[in-house]
């Protein structure tokens, strides 16, 4: 498993609640859901590691 970096993340309560519900609906932890969404956004933008833009 690759190393993971911890960092604090501040969210509006409404955003937090919406993400938590989405994570629950997809049987993921909130952290897992945020990581999944960020990874998908990076792929869509062509900014995954190894991609040069």
Secondary structure, 3 states (H helix, E strand, C coil): CCCCCCCCCCCCHHHHHHHHHHHHHCCCCHHHHHHHHHHHHHHHCCCCCCCCC
